[in-house]
Amino acid sequence: MNIKHILPSDIEKESFRIIKSELEEAGRTLPEELEPTIIRVIHTTADFEYANTLMFSDNVIEKAKDAIRRGAHIVTDTNMALSGISKKTLAKYGGEVHCFMADEEVAIEAKQRQVTRAYVSMEKAAKIDAPLIFAIGNAPTALVKLWELMNDETANFRPELIIGVPVGFVNVVEAKELIINSNVPFIVNRGRKGGSGVAAAICNSILYNIN
């Protein structure tokens, strides 16, 4: 077995090259505007199935970039995703990243109402006075709450983008389908796969490619 000597600064570039090469060998051609996102997710997971299961609404990448240029904030449902999203890059455009899962008031209210903290977190996040992008990598209940808010005429709530990639077995598939069938721009991974790392990778693929 031959171990390649690669400079640390070149590892990601070489990984992307390998991914593109293997996709080409499999006869898989990616749409130009979606390629950076799909490849970064595959790079994060080493799972080529994402090339087939990631779903994108029409013109969603450009819509997301426009929202970020207008100072969009990103809300996520895990501190892991919060750590992984490039806050420095987002800050260049006036945006911030938020996660309310550890918020004491959220925890108390969730316990009182017997709902998840993610569910209550979305209610709190919806009050942020800025364009909003939601990056959900863990909790399907967050997607359910976002769907409820979007369908509540009194809420006057419409995110710029919902990234719906929770991982798991209970209500995960169903919650993702709610977002796919909504009228909001979305990036969703169909099926059970996903996770906080995937949510962060999707955000970064957009942030790193804004011209």
N, CA, C and O of each residue as an XYZ file, in Angstrom:
844
protein
N       0.851     -1.201      0.000
C       0.000      0.000      0.000
C       0.881      1.244      0.000
O       1.768      1.391      0.841
N       0.624      2.140     -0.959
C       1.408      3.351     -1.076
C       0.653      4.540     -0.478
O      -0.444      4.878     -0.922
N       1.253      5.165      0.531
C       0.676      6.358      1.134
C       1.161      7.573      0.360
O       2.366      7.781      0.219
N       0.236      8.373     -0.140
C       0.601      9.568     -0.897
C       1.100     10.654      0.043
O       0.551     10.857      1.126
N       2.134     11.341     -0.379
C       2.592     12.514      0.362
C       1.932     13.735     -0.258
O       2.246     14.113     -1.387
N       1.019     14.349      0.479
C       0.285     15.505     -0.015
C       0.379     16.621      1.017
O       0.194     16.389      2.212
N       0.661     17.808      0.559
C       0.719     18.947      1.462
C      -0.645     19.160      2.113
O      -1.676     18.982      1.464
N      -0.656     19.537      3.387
C      -1.940     19.759      4.067
C      -2.855     20.706      3.314
O      -4.071     20.514      3.299
N      -2.289     21.716      2.696
C      -3.095     22.701      1.974
C      -3.715     22.130      0.702
O      -4.627     22.729      0.131
N      -3.220     20.971      0.257
C      -3.712     20.379     -0.992
C      -4.664     19.204     -0.766
O      -5.208     18.662     -1.728
N      -4.871     18.804      0.492
C      -5.678     17.603      0.750
C      -7.115     17.779      0.273
O      -7.660     16.900     -0.395
N      -7.731     18.908      0.612
C      -9.117     19.121      0.185
C      -9.224     19.162     -1.334
O     -10.129     18.561     -1.913
N      -8.308     19.865     -1.973
C      -8.321     19.964     -3.441
C      -8.199     18.585     -4.082
O      -8.898     18.285     -5.050
N      -7.308     17.741     -3.544
C      -7.133     16.399     -4.076
C      -8.364     15.549     -3.819
O      -8.751     14.744     -4.666
N      -8.980     15.720     -2.657
C     -10.213     14.989     -2.359
C     -11.305     15.350     -3.362
O     -12.002     14.469     -3.867
N     -11.454     16.634     -3.650
C     -12.469     17.069     -4.617
C     -12.172     16.495     -5.996
O     -13.088     16.107     -6.721
N     -10.887     16.439     -6.361
C     -10.515     15.879     -7.658
C     -10.911     14.404     -7.742
O     -11.443     13.954     -8.757
N     -10.647     13.658     -6.671
C     -10.998     12.234     -6.646
C     -12.504     12.058     -6.757
O     -12.976     11.191     -7.492
N     -13.256     12.870     -6.037
C     -14.717     12.767     -6.085
C     -15.232     13.028     -7.493
O     -16.054     12.269     -8.005
N     -14.753     14.097     -8.121
C     -15.179     14.413     -9.486
C     -14.825     13.284    -10.444
O     -15.620     12.918    -11.310
N     -13.621     12.735    -10.282
C     -13.172     11.656    -11.156
C     -14.049     10.416    -11.015
O     -14.419      9.794    -12.011
N     -14.380     10.060     -9.777
C     -15.205      8.873     -9.557
C     -16.640      9.076    -10.040
O     -17.277      8.137    -10.517
N     -17.138     10.288     -9.917
C     -18.466     10.581    -10.454
C     -18.471     10.449    -11.976
O     -19.409      9.906    -12.559
N     -17.420     10.951    -12.605
C     -17.313     10.852    -14.064
C     -17.210      9.400    -14.506
O     -17.821      9.000    -15.497
N     -16.431      8.610    -13.764
C     -16.298      7.187    -14.093
C     -17.633      6.459    -13.976
O     -17.887      5.487    -14.687
N     -18.488      6.946    -13.063
C     -19.808      6.340    -12.880
C     -20.827      6.900    -13.872
O     -21.999      6.525    -13.846
N     -20.374      7.796    -14.744
C     -21.271      8.376    -15.734
C     -22.217      9.415    -15.171
O     -23.270      9.688    -15.748
N     -21.837      9.994    -14.041
C     -22.710     10.965    -13.360
C     -22.209     12.369    -13.625
O     -21.099     12.721    -13.226
N     -23.021     13.176    -14.299
C     -22.692     14.565    -14.567
C     -23.547     15.460    -13.682
O     -24.772     15.340    -13.671
N     -22.905     16.354    -12.943
C     -23.627     17.223    -12.027
C     -23.914     18.573    -12.690
O     -23.076     19.086    -13.431
N     -25.087     19.151    -12.431
C     -25.357     20.508    -12.903
C     -24.318     21.473    -12.348
O     -23.954     21.388    -11.175
N     -23.846     22.381    -13.177
C     -22.741     23.260    -12.782
C     -23.032     24.028    -11.503
O     -22.161     24.154    -10.642
N     -24.264     24.549    -11.369
C     -24.568     25.377    -10.213
C     -24.701     24.566     -8.925
O     -24.582     25.114     -7.829
N     -24.950     23.250     -9.058
C     -25.132     22.399     -7.883
C     -23.867     21.633     -7.510
O     -23.765     21.103     -6.403
N     -22.919     21.573     -8.414
C     -21.721     20.755     -8.209
C     -20.966     21.081     -6.926
O     -20.610     20.157     -6.194
N     -20.699     22.372     -6.612
C     -19.943     22.650     -5.377
C     -20.623     22.112     -4.121
O     -19.951     21.643     -3.202
N     -21.947     22.178     -4.080
C     -22.665     21.695     -2.902
C     -22.632     20.180     -2.813
O     -22.337     19.625     -1.754
N     -22.928     19.516     -3.903
C     -22.956     18.050     -3.890
C     -21.572     17.485     -3.581
O     -21.442     16.543     -2.799
N     -20.556     18.053     -4.188
C     -19.198     17.546     -3.966
C     -18.747     17.798     -2.528
O     -18.093     16.941     -1.934
N     -19.082     18.946     -1.964
C     -18.675     19.211     -0.580
C     -19.388     18.273      0.389
O     -18.799     17.857      1.387
N     -20.640     17.937      0.114
C     -21.352     16.987      0.976
C     -20.736     15.597      0.858
O     -20.558     14.913      1.866
N     -20.413     15.180     -0.343
C     -19.751     13.880     -0.522
C     -18.394     13.892      0.193
O     -18.014     12.909      0.829
N     -17.683     14.990      0.084
C     -16.391     15.108      0.754
C     -16.550     14.976      2.265
O     -15.705     14.371      2.924
N     -17.608     15.528      2.814
C     -17.853     15.493      4.260
C     -18.232     14.103      4.738
O     -17.903     13.718      5.860
N     -18.930     13.339      3.886
C     -19.506     12.057      4.301
C     -18.841     10.833      3.684
O     -19.011      9.719      4.178
N     -18.081     11.033      2.604
C     -17.535      9.919      1.811
C     -18.657      9.021      1.296
O     -18.469      7.814      1.143
N     -19.810      9.602      1.034
C     -20.992      8.856      0.605
C     -21.494      9.420     -0.716
O     -22.047     10.518     -0.765
N     -21.294      8.652     -1.792
C     -21.663      9.117     -3.123
C     -23.174      9.071     -3.370
O     -23.651      9.594     -4.377
N     -23.916      8.458     -2.473
C     -25.366      8.398     -2.643
C     -25.986      9.798     -2.627
O     -27.059     10.015     -3.191
N     -25.308     10.736     -1.981
C     -25.845     12.097     -1.930
C     -25.969     12.720     -3.319
O     -26.770     13.636     -3.508
N     -25.213     12.254     -4.272
C     -25.341     12.767     -5.640
C     -26.714     12.480     -6.214
O     -27.159     13.157     -7.141
N     -27.387     11.478     -5.668
C     -28.714     11.104     -6.158
C     -29.842     11.562     -5.242
O     -30.970     11.742     -5.703
N     -29.564     11.754     -3.962
C     -30.648     12.018     -3.012
C     -30.796     13.474     -2.606
O     -31.829     13.844     -2.048
N     -29.802     14.313     -2.866
C     -29.954     15.731     -2.568
C     -30.919     16.360     -3.562
O     -30.751     16.233     -4.775
N     -31.932     17.040     -3.031
C     -32.958     17.679     -3.842
C     -32.826     19.201     -3.723
O     -32.589     19.726     -2.635
N     -32.981     19.897     -4.840
C     -32.820     21.352     -4.876
C     -34.032     21.988     -5.549
O     -34.435     21.561     -6.631
N     -34.606     22.992     -4.923
C     -35.662     23.738     -5.589
C     -35.045     24.614     -6.683
O     -33.827     24.789     -6.729
N     -35.876     25.154     -7.548
C     -35.400     25.902     -8.707
C     -34.561     27.111     -8.303
O     -34.971     27.919     -7.469
N     -33.394     27.218     -8.902
C     -32.520     28.387     -8.736
C     -32.166     28.663     -7.275
O     -31.913     29.806     -6.897
N     -32.149     27.604     -6.455
C     -32.002     27.813     -5.004
C     -30.623     28.329     -4.614
O     -30.512     29.100     -3.660
N     -29.581     27.930     -5.315
C     -28.234     28.370     -4.931
C     -28.098     29.874     -5.118
O     -27.580     30.561     -4.238
N     -28.552     30.388     -6.240
C     -28.462     31.831     -6.476
C     -29.363     32.602     -5.518
O     -29.006     33.691     -5.068
N     -30.523     32.043     -5.207
C     -31.408     32.693     -4.232
C     -30.744     32.756     -2.857
O     -30.853     33.761     -2.155
N     -30.059     31.682     -2.479
C     -29.372     31.650     -1.191
C     -28.231     32.665     -1.158
O     -28.054     33.370     -0.165
N     -27.466     32.737     -2.230
C     -26.371     33.711     -2.291
C     -26.901     35.137     -2.191
O     -26.315     35.978     -1.509
N     -28.011     35.405     -2.874
C     -28.608     36.741     -2.820
C     -29.043     37.072     -1.400
O     -28.843     38.194     -0.933
N     -29.642     36.093     -0.705
C     -30.068     36.320      0.681
C     -28.878     36.629      1.583
O     -28.953     37.501      2.448
N     -27.778     35.905      1.373
C     -26.571     36.143      2.182
C     -26.008     37.535      1.905
O     -25.584     38.237      2.823
N     -26.010     37.924      0.637
C     -25.544     39.281      0.300
C     -26.402     40.345      0.972
O     -25.927     41.450      1.235
N     -27.653     40.024      1.249
C     -28.570     40.969      1.906
C     -28.519     40.870      3.428
O     -29.343     41.459      4.129
N     -27.543     40.120      3.928
C     -27.349     40.056      5.376
C     -28.110     38.963      6.075
O     -28.422     39.094      7.258
N     -28.424     37.878      5.375
C     -29.174     36.785      5.993
C     -28.437     36.188      7.181
O     -27.211     36.081      7.177
N     -29.198     35.803      8.192
C     -28.672     35.050      9.323
C     -28.985     33.571      9.101
O     -29.995     33.229      8.486
N     -28.122     32.706      9.602
C     -28.325     31.266      9.509
C     -28.692     30.727     10.887
O     -28.016     31.010     11.876
N     -29.762     29.951     10.940
C     -30.197     29.316     12.189
C     -30.049     27.815     12.036
O     -30.512     27.240     11.051
N     -29.409     27.176     13.003
C     -29.243     25.736     12.955
C     -29.770     25.086     14.233
O     -30.030     25.763     15.227
N     -29.919     23.784     14.189
C     -30.523     23.074     15.322
C     -29.510     22.308     16.155
O     -29.898     21.553     17.047
N     -28.218     22.483     15.888
C     -27.203     21.823     16.710
C     -25.990     22.733     16.870
O     -25.662     23.512     15.976
N     -25.336     22.625     18.011
C     -24.103     23.379     18.219
C     -22.973     22.859     17.337
O     -22.026     23.587     17.042
N     -23.074     21.595     16.916
C     -22.068     21.054     16.001
C     -22.107     21.786     14.667
O     -21.066     22.176     14.137
N     -23.309     21.971     14.125
C     -23.434     22.718     12.873
C     -23.029     24.169     13.075
O     -22.383     24.769     12.215
N     -23.414     24.730     14.216
C     -23.011     26.101     14.545
C     -21.496     26.244     14.482
O     -20.984     27.234     13.958
N     -20.782     25.262     15.012
C     -19.320     25.299     15.003
C     -18.754     25.144     13.601
O     -17.711     25.714     13.281
N     -19.449     24.364     12.754
C     -18.905     24.038     11.445
C     -19.150     25.075     10.372
O     -18.400     25.139      9.398
N     -20.181     25.889     10.524
C     -20.499     26.902      9.512
C     -19.504     28.055      9.616
O     -19.165     28.493     10.716
N     -19.043     28.538      8.478
C     -18.028     29.593      8.460
C     -18.635     30.937      8.870
O     -19.157     31.679      8.038
N     -18.553     31.225     10.148
C     -19.101     32.483     10.666
C     -18.318     33.690     10.131
O     -18.887     34.760      9.918
N     -17.025     33.507      9.920
C     -16.195     34.599      9.412
C     -16.637     35.014      8.018
O     -16.726     36.203      7.713
N     -16.915     34.021      7.170
C     -17.350     34.338      5.812
C     -18.722     34.991      5.823
O     -18.953     35.971      5.114
N     -19.630     34.454      6.622
C     -20.980     35.024      6.699
C     -20.943     36.452      7.222
O     -21.708     37.302      6.765
N     -20.069     36.719      8.167
C     -19.980     38.052      8.771
C     -19.575     39.117      7.758
O     -19.892     40.293      7.937
N     -18.886     38.722      6.705
C     -18.502     39.681      5.658
C     -19.724     40.355      5.046
O     -19.643     41.478      4.547
N     -20.856     39.656      5.090
C     -22.085     40.164      4.484
C     -23.079     40.657      5.545
O     -24.217     40.998      5.222
N     -22.646     40.693      6.801
C     -23.484     41.204      7.873
C     -24.326     40.160      8.575
O     -25.173     40.505      9.398
N     -24.111     38.881      8.266
C     -24.915     37.816      8.863
C     -24.283     37.196     10.090
O     -23.093     37.369     10.350
N     -25.101     36.465     10.848
C     -24.643     35.729     12.020
C     -25.233     34.317     11.988
O     -26.203     34.053     11.277
N     -24.638     33.425     12.761
C     -25.152     32.064     12.901
C     -25.719     31.907     14.309
O     -25.106     32.341     15.284
N     -26.889     31.287     14.407
C     -27.557     31.125     15.691
C     -27.925     29.664     15.940
O     -28.256     28.925     15.013
N     -27.860     29.269     17.196
C     -28.424     28.000     17.656
C     -28.974     28.224     19.054
O     -28.245     28.640     19.954
N     -30.254     27.949     19.237
C     -30.915     28.214     20.513
C     -31.175     26.949     21.325
O     -31.935     26.972     22.293
N     -30.550     25.859     20.932
C     -30.825     24.584     21.599
C     -30.386     24.576     23.066
O     -30.972     23.864     23.881
N     -29.373     25.352     23.404
C     -28.888     25.389     24.783
C     -29.477     26.547     25.581
O     -29.099     26.779     26.729
N     -30.411     27.273     24.957
C     -31.037     28.406     25.615
C     -31.905     27.917     26.783
O     -32.748     27.037     26.609
N     -31.697     28.484     27.953
C     -32.403     28.010     29.151
C     -33.910     28.209     29.031
O     -34.680     27.329     29.417
N     -34.338     29.344     28.504
C     -35.772     29.600     28.356
C     -36.408     28.611     27.379
O     -37.533     28.156     27.582
N     -35.675     28.290     26.323
C     -36.168     27.306     25.353
C     -36.351     25.951     26.026
O     -37.369     25.287     25.829
N     -35.374     25.546     26.813
C     -35.439     24.247     27.500
C     -36.626     24.186     28.458
O     -37.338     23.182     28.508
N     -36.838     25.261     29.218
C     -37.950     25.292     30.181
C     -39.286     25.220     29.458
O     -40.166     24.451     29.846
N     -39.438     26.019     28.407
C     -40.708     26.034     27.672
C     -40.978     24.698     26.995
O     -42.111     24.219     26.990
N     -39.954     24.106     26.432
C     -40.128     22.809     25.764
C     -40.602     21.751     26.757
O     -41.464     20.932     26.438
N     -40.037     21.774     27.952
C     -40.449     20.809     28.981
C     -41.883     21.040     29.413
O     -42.641     20.087     29.594
N     -42.258     22.293     29.578
C     -43.618     22.623     29.988
C     -44.647     22.200     28.942
O     -45.724     21.710     29.279
N     -44.304     22.393     27.682
C     -45.241     22.102     26.590
C     -45.126     20.664     26.096
O     -45.932     20.214     25.282
N     -44.127     19.950     26.590
C     -43.866     18.564     26.176
C     -43.625     18.461     24.665
O     -44.178     17.604     23.976
N     -42.782     19.366     24.191
C     -42.320     19.341     22.802
C     -40.795     19.384     22.829
O     -40.197     19.560     23.890
N     -40.179     19.227     21.690
C     -38.719     19.243     21.646
C     -38.177     20.661     21.729
O     -38.860     21.630     21.398
N     -36.935     20.756     22.178
C     -36.274     22.061     22.201
C     -36.113     22.615     20.785
O     -36.166     23.826     20.574
N     -35.917     21.729     19.831
C     -35.787     22.184     18.445
C     -37.063     22.870     17.978
O     -37.011     23.872     17.264
N     -38.195     22.334     18.379
C     -39.494     22.892     18.013
C     -39.624     24.320     18.544
O     -40.012     25.229     17.810
N     -39.299     24.510     19.818
C     -39.380     25.833     20.429
C     -38.299     26.756     19.873
O     -38.523     27.956     19.719
N     -37.144     26.203     19.576
C     -36.050     26.997     19.005
C     -36.460     27.677     17.709
O     -36.089     28.823     17.457
N     -37.227     26.968     16.889
C     -37.664     27.545     15.618
C     -38.612     28.723     15.847
O     -38.583     29.701     15.099
N     -39.440     28.630     16.868
C     -40.325     29.747     17.202
C     -39.515     30.975     17.603
O     -39.815     32.097     17.194
N     -38.482     30.741     18.411
C     -37.611     31.850     18.845
C     -36.862     32.431     17.639
O     -36.757     33.650     17.498
N     -36.348     31.563     16.782
C     -35.564     32.009     15.630
C     -36.412     32.813     14.650
O     -35.919     33.749     14.021
N     -37.672     32.453     14.522
C     -38.555     33.119     13.563
C     -38.731     34.599     13.886
O     -39.165     35.371     13.031
N     -38.399     35.003     15.109
C     -38.557     36.394     15.533
C     -37.334     37.253     15.207
O     -37.362     38.467     15.406
N     -36.273     36.639     14.711
C     -35.078     37.408     14.348
C     -35.420     38.357     13.205
O     -36.005     37.944     12.204
N     -35.059     39.613     13.352
C     -35.387     40.629     12.353
C     -34.293     40.695     11.289
O     -33.478     41.617     11.267
N     -34.296     39.699     10.413
C     -33.322     39.619      9.324
C     -33.789     38.538      8.365
O     -34.591     37.689      8.753
N     -33.311     38.544      7.120
C     -33.574     37.393      6.245
C     -33.001     36.138      6.907
O     -31.919     36.181      7.492
N     -33.727     35.024      6.813
C     -33.336     33.834      7.568
C     -33.127     32.620      6.667
O     -33.928     32.329      5.779
N     -32.019     31.920      6.929
C     -31.733     30.622      6.333
C     -31.691     29.611      7.469
O     -31.001     29.825      8.466
N     -32.416     28.521      7.327
C     -32.437     27.483      8.359
C     -31.649     26.272      7.862
O     -31.883     25.779      6.759
N     -30.718     25.801      8.684
C     -29.890     24.638      8.355
C     -30.145     23.568      9.412
O     -29.555     23.597     10.491
N     -31.025     22.629      9.094
C     -31.488     21.633     10.056
C     -30.834     20.289      9.754
O     -31.076     19.691      8.706
N     -29.994     19.818     10.692
C     -29.262     18.581     10.461
C     -29.574     17.465     11.436
O     -29.020     16.370     11.335
N     -30.468     17.741     12.389
C     -30.693     16.733     13.417
C     -32.160     16.485     13.736
O     -32.570     15.335     13.893
N     -32.955     17.543     13.835
C     -34.294     17.427     14.416
C     -35.401     17.590     13.380
O     -35.625     18.695     12.886
N     -36.090     16.514     13.048
C     -37.233     16.654     12.146
C     -38.324     17.536     12.721
O     -39.085     18.144     11.968
N     -38.417     17.619     14.058
C     -39.435     18.486     14.651
C     -39.180     19.957     14.318
O     -40.117     20.755     14.294
N     -37.928     20.321     14.062
C     -37.633     21.690     13.628
C     -38.264     21.948     12.266
O     -38.840     23.012     12.039
N     -38.160     20.977     11.358
C     -38.770     21.135     10.043
C     -40.288     21.201     10.144
O     -40.928     21.983      9.441
N     -40.862     20.381     11.014
C     -42.313     20.403     11.211
C     -42.765     21.777     11.688
O     -43.755     22.317     11.195
N     -42.028     22.346     12.662
C     -42.399     23.665     13.169
C     -42.264     24.728     12.101
O     -43.123     25.604     11.998
N     -41.208     24.679     11.302
C     -41.042     25.644     10.220
C     -42.202     25.551      9.239
O     -42.716     26.571      8.779
N     -42.614     24.331      8.919
C     -43.753     24.124      8.025
C     -45.031     24.710      8.623
O     -45.819     25.341      7.919
N     -45.230     24.503      9.904
C     -46.410     25.056     10.576
C     -46.404     26.579     10.535
O     -47.430     27.202     10.261
N     -45.255     27.174     10.806
C     -45.149     28.632     10.789
C     -45.401     29.190      9.391
O     -46.048     30.226      9.237
N     -44.888     28.500      8.378
C     -45.099     28.969      7.010
C     -46.562     28.895      6.599
O     -47.012     29.659      5.745
N     -47.295     27.983      7.202
C     -48.704     27.803      6.847
C     -49.653     28.537      7.789
O     -50.873     28.430      7.664
N     -49.083     29.279      8.729
C     -49.874     30.093      9.639
C     -49.935     31.510      9.084
O     -48.937     32.230      9.109
N     -51.090     31.912      8.586
C     -51.218     33.225      7.951
C     -50.935     34.359      8.918
O     -50.514     35.435      8.495
N     -51.155     34.144     10.194
C     -50.911     35.211     11.171
C     -49.426     35.373     11.491
O     -49.017     36.393     12.046
N     -48.617     34.365     11.139
C     -47.187     34.414     11.473
C     -46.389     35.282     10.506
O     -45.347     35.822     10.875
N     -46.868     35.421      9.276
C     -46.160     36.202      8.250
C     -44.698     35.789      8.171
O     -43.797     36.620      8.283
N     -44.477     34.497      7.975
C     -43.138     33.920      8.074
C     -42.793     33.178      6.793
O     -43.519     32.276      6.376
N     -41.686     33.556      6.172
C     -41.193     32.841      4.992
C     -39.669     32.930      4.962
O     -39.116     33.996      4.689
N     -38.986     31.818      5.243
C     -37.523     31.824      5.198
C     -37.000     32.029      3.777
O     -37.702     31.781      2.796
N     -35.775     32.477      3.695
C     -35.105     32.594      2.393
C     -34.723     31.217      1.859
O     -34.694     30.997      0.648
N     -34.431     30.300      2.767
C     -34.001     28.950      2.394
C     -34.142     28.032      3.597
O     -33.849     28.427      4.725
N     -34.592     26.804      3.353
C     -34.542     25.764      4.371
C     -33.645     24.634      3.870
O     -33.906     24.031      2.829
N     -32.602     24.364      4.618
C     -31.737     23.209      4.368
C     -32.231     22.119      5.310
O     -32.053     22.213      6.525
N     -32.848     21.088      4.750
C     -33.456     20.044      5.571
C     -32.737     18.719      5.404
O     -33.022     17.955      4.482
N     -31.795     18.453      6.313
C     -31.015     17.213      6.214
C     -30.910     16.499      7.567
O     -29.842     15.992      7.908
N     -32.011     16.450      8.346
C     -31.912     15.691      9.600
C     -31.657     14.213      9.332
O     -32.074     13.669      8.309
N     -30.973     13.584     10.260
C     -30.642     12.166     10.145
C     -31.452     11.399     11.179
O     -31.664     11.889     12.288
N     -31.910     10.193     10.824
C     -32.616      9.408     11.827
C     -33.723      8.556     11.254
O     -33.776      8.303     10.051
N     -34.621      8.108     12.145
C     -35.621      7.108     11.773
C     -37.057      7.536     12.068
O     -37.984      7.045     11.425
N     -37.261      8.450     13.036
C     -38.620      8.815     13.430
C     -39.007     10.155     12.808
O     -38.431     11.190     13.144
N     -39.972     10.131     11.911
C     -40.516     11.323     11.249
C     -39.513     12.077     10.385
O     -39.792     13.193      9.947
N     -38.363     11.488     10.137
C     -37.329     12.169      9.351
C     -37.750     12.285      7.888
O     -37.743     13.379      7.322
N     -38.107     11.180      7.288
C     -38.504     11.180      5.873
C     -39.730     12.062      5.669
O     -39.790     12.848      4.723
N     -40.697     11.925      6.557
C     -41.951     12.669      6.423
C     -41.736     14.179      6.555
O     -42.313     14.961      5.800
N     -40.905     14.579      7.513
C     -40.648     16.005      7.725
C     -39.934     16.616      6.520
O     -40.225     17.746      6.127
N     -39.007     15.870      5.942
C     -38.311     16.364      4.750
C     -39.287     16.566      3.595
O     -39.185     17.545      2.856
N     -40.230     15.642      3.440
C     -41.197     15.758      2.346
C     -42.101     16.975      2.529
O     -42.532     17.574      1.543
N     -42.396     17.349      3.779
C     -43.174     18.569      4.016
C     -42.480     19.775      3.398
O     -43.121     20.626      2.781
N     -41.166     19.839      3.570
C     -40.411     20.989      3.051
C     -40.318     20.933      1.531
O     -40.452     21.958      0.864
N     -40.091     19.751      0.982
C     -40.015     19.605     -0.471
C     -41.314     20.054     -1.124
O     -41.302     20.641     -2.206
N     -42.432     19.778     -0.465
C     -43.741     20.109     -1.036
C     -44.256     21.474     -0.614
O     -45.409     21.809     -0.887
N     -43.419     22.271      0.051
C     -43.802     23.626      0.430
C     -43.420     24.582     -0.704
O     -42.902     24.163     -1.739
N     -43.684     25.866     -0.489
C     -43.353     26.849     -1.522
C     -42.113     27.666     -1.172
O     -41.924     28.767     -1.690
N     -41.270     27.127     -0.295
C     -40.063     27.836      0.131
C     -38.850     27.252     -0.596
O     -38.827     26.050     -0.864
N     -37.843     28.067     -0.923
C     -36.613     27.509     -1.487
C     -36.014     26.483     -0.532
O     -35.968     26.707      0.677
N     -35.555     25.353     -1.077
C     -35.064     24.286     -0.197
C     -33.883     23.548     -0.803
O     -33.705     23.491     -2.020
N     -33.082     22.984      0.098
C     -32.109     21.936     -0.225
C     -32.375     20.831      0.785
O     -32.184     21.029      1.985
N     -32.806     19.689      0.319
C     -33.229     18.596      1.200
C     -32.590     17.304      0.729
O     -32.512     17.036     -0.470
N     -32.134     16.503      1.686
C     -31.678     15.161      1.335
C     -32.780     14.159      1.626
O     -33.145     13.936      2.780
N     -33.303     13.564      0.577
C     -34.390     12.600      0.755
C     -33.879     11.352      1.469
O     -32.742     10.925      1.270
N     -34.737     10.780      2.299
C     -34.382      9.569      3.013
C     -33.906      9.842      4.422
O     -34.117     10.929      4.960
N     -33.263      8.850      5.019
C     -32.869      8.909      6.425
C     -31.535      9.583      6.672
O     -31.246      9.986      7.799
N     -30.720      9.714      5.643
C     -29.363     10.217      5.842
C     -29.329     11.736      5.973
O     -30.223     12.445      5.513
N     -28.260     12.207      6.617
C     -28.045     13.633      6.793
C     -27.134     13.865      7.969
O     -26.199     13.096      8.193
N     -27.392     14.922      8.729
C     -26.606     15.196      9.926
C     -26.094     16.619      9.966
O     -26.181     17.360      8.987
N     -25.559     16.985     11.119
C     -25.065     18.343     11.338
C     -23.913     18.691     10.396
O     -23.823     19.814      9.899
N     -23.038     17.720     10.158
C     -21.925     17.959      9.247
C     -22.389     18.249      7.841
O     -21.801     19.076      7.144
N     -23.445     17.569      7.417
C     -24.010     17.799      6.081
C     -24.631     19.189      6.008
O     -24.451     19.903      5.022
N     -25.361     19.570      7.053
C     -25.970     20.900      7.076
C     -24.910     21.989      6.982
O     -25.069     22.953      6.233
N     -23.827     21.835      7.743
C     -22.743     22.819      7.709
C     -22.053     22.829      6.350
O     -21.707     23.892      5.835
N     -21.853     21.654      5.770
C     -21.190     21.565      4.467
C     -21.996     22.289      3.399
O     -21.427     22.981      2.554
N     -23.312     22.136      3.428
C     -24.163     22.814      2.444
C     -24.051     24.327      2.608
O     -23.910     25.051      1.623
N     -24.113     24.804      3.852
C     -23.953     26.240      4.090
C     -22.618     26.744      3.565
O     -22.560     27.768      2.884
N     -21.551     26.031      3.879
C     -20.220     26.473      3.469
C     -20.033     26.416      1.963
O     -19.327     27.247      1.392
N     -20.659     25.442      1.316
C     -20.536     25.353     -0.145
C     -21.117     26.593     -0.804
O     -20.645     27.013     -1.861
N     -22.131     27.179     -0.194
C     -22.722     28.410     -0.719
C     -21.853     29.620     -0.339
O     -21.549     30.468     -1.178
N     -21.467     29.681      0.926
C     -20.671     30.817      1.403
C     -19.347     30.950      0.658
O     -18.929     32.057      0.318
N     -18.688     29.817      0.404
C     -17.368     29.861     -0.217
C     -17.407     30.174     -1.709
O     -16.370     30.411     -2.328
N     -18.606     30.173     -2.280
C     -18.701     30.361     -3.745
C     -19.505     31.588     -4.135
O     -20.006     31.681     -5.255
N     -19.629     32.536     -3.204
C     -20.275     33.808     -3.539
C     -19.257     34.710     -4.229
O     -18.171     34.960     -3.706
N     -19.623     35.183     -5.390
C     -18.706     36.044     -6.151
C     -18.952     37.507     -5.814
O     -18.280     38.387     -6.352
